[in-house]
């Protein structure tokens, strides 16, 4: 009878693993900084130009269209909402 044993051993040298984890954290922090800057720019544009306030609704409408399997049927209503 054979008995198999499965498992994962720790890394022999943990330094590359820790370095990769630090790089991953830095990457995520950079992406968050970019997103916060984008949102701040949108808020500033909306404060400076009241007509730009409707621009914030466009990405939400686009996301809603991707989530719906039958988004083509609702295109006219969404287009009218964006133009309003």
Backbone torsions as a table, in degrees:
resi	resn	phi	psi	omega
1	UNK	NA	131.3	177.8
2	UNK	-98.9	138.0	176.3
3	UNK	-117.4	118.8	-179.8
4	UNK	-95.7	143.8	179.1
5	UNK	-127.7	122.0	-178.5
6	UNK	-111.8	149.3	177.5
7	UNK	176.5	-179.3	-179.3
8	UNK	-129.0	125.6	177.3
9	UNK	-87.4	153.9	176.8
10	UNK	-67.5	159.5	179.1
11	UNK	-66.7	145.4	178.5
12	UNK	-69.3	-35.9	177.9
13	UNK	-127.3	110.5	-174.7
14	UNK	-78.7	-13.1	-176.1
15	UNK	-59.7	-46.9	178.7
16	UNK	-63.7	-33.8	179.3
17	UNK	-66.9	-46.0	179.5
18	UNK	-64.3	-38.4	177.8
19	UNK	-62.8	-43.0	179.5
20	UNK	-64.7	-38.5	177.9
21	UNK	-65.1	-41.3	178.0
22	UNK	-64.1	-40.9	177.3
23	UNK	-63.2	-39.2	178.3
24	UNK	-64.5	-41.2	178.5
25	UNK	-65.5	-41.5	178.1
26	UNK	-63.2	-40.7	179.1
27	UNK	-61.9	-45.6	179.3
28	UNK	-62.7	-43.2	178.8
29	UNK	-61.7	-38.5	177.6
30	UNK	-64.3	-42.9	178.3
31	UNK	-62.9	-37.9	178.5
32	UNK	-67.1	-40.6	176.9
33	UNK	-60.2	-43.0	179.2
34	UNK	-62.2	-44.9	-179.2
35	UNK	-64.6	-41.8	178.8
36	UNK	-65.0	-38.0	176.4
37	UNK	-64.5	-39.7	178.2
38	UNK	-63.1	-44.9	179.8
39	UNK	-65.2	-38.9	178.3
40	UNK	-64.5	-38.8	178.4
41	UNK	-65.2	-39.2	178.0
42	UNK	-65.0	-44.8	179.4
43	UNK	-61.2	-41.3	179.7
44	UNK	-64.7	-40.8	178.7
45	UNK	-65.2	-38.3	179.0
46	UNK	-69.1	-35.3	177.6
47	UNK	-68.2	-40.2	-176.0
48	UNK	-78.6	-28.1	-176.8
49	UNK	-134.9	105.8	-178.9
50	UNK	-59.9	-26.4	179.3
51	UNK	-69.3	-22.4	-179.8
52	UNK	-78.9	-8.2	-178.7
53	UNK	-60.9	-32.6	178.7
54	UNK	-71.0	-19.5	-179.3
55	UNK	-64.7	-27.8	-179.4
56	UNK	-68.1	-24.5	-179.0
57	UNK	-78.0	-22.5	-176.0
58	UNK	-61.9	-49.4	179.0
59	UNK	-60.2	-36.4	178.2
60	UNK	-64.6	-39.7	178.3
61	UNK	-66.8	-38.3	178.7
62	UNK	-66.2	-41.5	177.7
63	UNK	-63.7	-39.3	179.3
64	UNK	-63.5	-35.6	178.9
65	UNK	-67.1	-37.0	178.9
66	UNK	-71.4	-29.8	-177.3
67	UNK	-75.6	-25.9	-176.2
68	UNK	-89.9	129.0	178.9
69	UNK	-68.4	-23.7	-178.5
70	UNK	-111.7	45.6	-174.4
71	UNK	-66.7	-22.8	180.0
72	UNK	-63.9	-31.0	-179.0
73	UNK	-70.5	-20.9	-175.7
74	UNK	-106.1	9.0	-174.4
75	UNK	-63.1	-42.3	-178.2
76	UNK	-62.8	-41.4	179.9
77	UNK	-66.2	-40.7	-179.7
78	UNK	-68.3	-39.5	178.8
79	UNK	-63.0	-42.0	178.5
80	UNK	-64.3	-38.7	179.9
81	UNK	-66.3	-37.2	179.3
82	UNK	-69.6	-39.2	-178.3
83	UNK	-75.2	-19.2	-177.4
84	UNK	-71.6	NA	NA
